Amino acid sequence: MATVTQRRAQEVTDRRADWVEGFAAFAASRPPAEPGALEDLRRRAIERFGATGFPTTRWEQWRKTDVRPISQQRFERVTAAGAAEAADLAPHAFAGAHQLVFVDGFFVPALSDADGLPEGVRAGSLAAALDAEPEAVEAHLGHHAVFEPGTGGGSREEQPFVALNTALFADGAWLRVPRGVVVEKPIHLLFLSSAGAAGGEPPAAFPRNLIVLDENAQATVVESYGSTREAAAGARYWTCPVTEVVLGPAAVLDHYKVQREGLGGLHVAALHLHQRRDSSFFSHSVSTGGALTRNDVGAVLAEPGIECTLNGLYVVTGEQLVDNHMRVDHVAPHCNSYELYKGILDGSARSVFNGLIHVHPGAQKTDAKQSNRNLLLSRGALASSNPQLEIFADDVRCTHGSTVGQLDEDAVFYLRSRGIGAEAAQSLLTYAFASDIISRIKVEPVRRDLEEFLFERLPRGEVVRQAV
């Protein structure tokens, strides 16, 4: 256990000053037409970050996740898209989708293809949208991914990474689907991280994404994070994205986040959702890459009749760490939320799950379920799980639970008694554990790619492929 002196040293040596001092140069580089409200938001964000600094393990919500690989490393903020070619897209892109490509957080039109979108749909660069239609962006930007505790109807915790992103983002994805429009094909937001300049400091990117569906609109969005071939080879870099999702009345969004960054990557992300009456949000988060991954998800169910599903799967090995922190705020009555997160851990990998369902006074007839299940494939793997309920209404149905365990020896013995080898039997049971999440993925290429990843990762994966 760290001593008081060590803990203080951990706080003192973080590099918050680098980011605070560098903000003036960043602010001076912003376009003259950037809205004044955004300038004020950026200023408040960097002041907040300067006051709090990076989180340490003394913070309750970060006590199992040490971010010193970020807080004590000197990074260089990316100022333009790094080098990327069509071949870098191949492991992540898929046919049958409108594709928007971002490299180091910057939109790259030459690698993108959004032809055929329905009339009225806006899809492209957030920076360009701030210039062309600032009122539409300002109506939502920064209203839900808040960095000041107690604001926005959601988190009561400090959000230093959201603050830093808010202060320093230069571009990201902008998607708006107007009232009554249904987008049939998935919209793929593909974010690639490059290795940065040769010989320079590791790069840091701050993509900011805003997804707005107006009343009765429907869409499917796949938000993918990967690396260029050079960065995938083990280069150190940091990606710090923030995504805000706003659903109007009766809007429906299927959202998928796929994190397959290089094993040298550090990925600290936030997703903040605001739903209005009768809207439906279905989310599936998949994490397989990165040395350190943190996903903060906050959902505010603001009006009656809302459906919110948050599912996730993480598959990690070696020294990887993945941390999923969830908070669902039931503000209005007659809303449903369902969470199922599953993890498969091997080697010395670690996972953290911290989920909170908060039922506000007056949110009667709430139906909320939360479950986290972890499968440990080695003695060195460690999973920490902490599902929570806070209920301030008396007519609700809420459940939560978690499990951490290894493969059932009786099930392994049963398969071996049918002539299946030990490794193949264990791999079949591991795949069966993950298939509950995989089968819920509606976008066929995403589901197929995840299946192929498991077939390649699991010992005797060819046997599993033939069996399923």
Secondary structure as GFF3:
##gff-version 3
##sequence-region A 1 468
A	DSSP	alpha_helix	4	12	.	.	.	ID=ss1
A	DSSP	alpha_helix	16	28	.	.	.	ID=ss2
A	DSSP	alpha_helix	36	52	.	.	.	ID=ss3
A	DSSP	three_ten_helix	60	62	.	.	.	ID=ss4
A	DSSP	alpha_helix	68	71	.	.	.	ID=ss5
A	DSSP	beta_strand	76	77	.	.	.	ID=ss6
A	DSSP	alpha_helix	86	89	.	.	.	ID=ss7
A	DSSP	beta_strand	98	103	.	.	.	ID=ss8
A	DSSP	beta_strand	106	107	.	.	.	ID=ss9
A	DSSP	three_ten_helix	109	111	.	.	.	ID=ss10
A	DSSP	beta_strand	122	125	.	.	.	ID=ss11
A	DSSP	alpha_helix	126	132	.	.	.	ID=ss12
A	DSSP	alpha_helix	134	138	.	.	.	ID=ss13
A	DSSP	alpha_helix	160	168	.	.	.	ID=ss14
A	DSSP	beta_strand	173	177	.	.	.	ID=ss15
A	DSSP	beta_strand	187	193	.	.	.	ID=ss16
A	DSSP	beta_strand	203	205	.	.	.	ID=ss17
A	DSSP	beta_strand	208	213	.	.	.	ID=ss18
A	DSSP	beta_strand	218	227	.	.	.	ID=ss19
A	DSSP	alpha_helix	229	232	.	.	.	ID=ss20
A	DSSP	beta_strand	237	239	.	.	.	ID=ss21
A	DSSP	beta_strand	242	247	.	.	.	ID=ss22
A	DSSP	beta_strand	252	259	.	.	.	ID=ss23
A	DSSP	beta_strand	265	275	.	.	.	ID=ss24
A	DSSP	beta_strand	280	287	.	.	.	ID=ss25
A	DSSP	beta_strand	292	301	.	.	.	ID=ss26
A	DSSP	beta_strand	307	316	.	.	.	ID=ss27
A	DSSP	beta_strand	321	330	.	.	.	ID=ss28
A	DSSP	beta_strand	336	345	.	.	.	ID=ss29
A	DSSP	beta_strand	350	359	.	.	.	ID=ss30
A	DSSP	beta_strand	366	376	.	.	.	ID=ss31
A	DSSP	beta_strand	382	391	.	.	.	ID=ss32
A	DSSP	beta_strand	396	405	.	.	.	ID=ss33
A	DSSP	alpha_helix	409	417	.	.	.	ID=ss34
A	DSSP	alpha_helix	422	438	.	.	.	ID=ss35
A	DSSP	alpha_helix	444	457	.	.	.	ID=ss36
A	DSSP	alpha_helix	461	467	.	.	.	ID=ss37
###
